[in-house]
Amino acid sequence: MNCIIRIDELGLINQIIIKYMRHDFFLEKDITILEKIGEGAFGQVYKGLYKQEEVAIKFMQGAQIQETSIMESLKHKNIIKLYQYYKHGNCQYLVMEYAAGGSLNELMKKSLEESIISQIMHSIFEGIQYLHSKQIIHRDIKPDNILIKNTEDLSSIKIADFGLSYQYKPEIRYYQTVSQQCGTFIYMAPEQILNKAYNKAVDMWSCGIVLYMLLNQGKHPFYPRIFTKKEFINSFPDLKYEQPLHASPLARDLLYRLLQFDQDSRYTASQALVHPWITRKFNDPIPMSVKQFGIYILIIIIYFVYNLITTKINQTISNLIQKRSY
């Protein structure tokens, strides 16, 4: 008797074989899968156990070498740790730190005190500053990718998902630009949306969006009022958001400095970390942006040169007058 197997049955058999192959692989590596906790463009994320410790396991098919190589180089309290990397056939597994508190998405729906929001943003800026110091642009900062290790300790905030991240060569300076458009549309900086060259400042724009949402119980500053990419582009460069008047003047000042259309006028992570709303030292001066500082230095140089020239001219005139008097 001939055995005829339909295509759909064959597909199911293949799935079962693959499942059991993975099961054997996980047993060998002392990995236990518990439940699915997330899914993105590059793979699925599961909660599991690795050597009896709770972990998150990201499963990817195909080559995602960039994410793995970047994560292997990172060691910071505000960055999700990569414990182990495995490759099995065409599949890759990232065994990572598990954040039991979930993402910012749920937390930001609550009415949070500014002191709490400041702690959250401080942790995010610390992580971003570290990434930028290692010549890495995250390029997908958003509430889904900001995780909470412990809800009782907001210094445990973790930046996750480096699937879209990009790393410069070590010798390249801060303002080298990149042209590849990627990220989540409603968190992308104007220069990305406009397909212009951009730099690490795109992460700071995304931080501004996150700060606005934390101050406004999850409300986005532009979306859905501006719904499409075309509408965003048409609103440039006069992109305006509704001021959170309930927020303190210092909170609104930091927001303004992050959501600058001009990337050179936007705060860096280092500048954001010393802003008085973040440090809670409310009487401290507000630091200037890189562009403001450059203009300030230029004014000082012009003033110095002007005084030097004026002094020289006055000395020359004085000498001429003295010679004529003789």
Helices and strands as residue ranges (DSSP letters): H 7-28, E 31-40, E 43-50, E 53-61, H 65-72, E 82-88, E 91-97, H 104-107, H 114-133, E 136-137, G 143-145, E 146-148, G 154-156, E 157-159, E 166-167, G 185-187, H 190-193, H 201-215, H 229-235, H 249-258, H 269-273, H 276-279, H 290-325
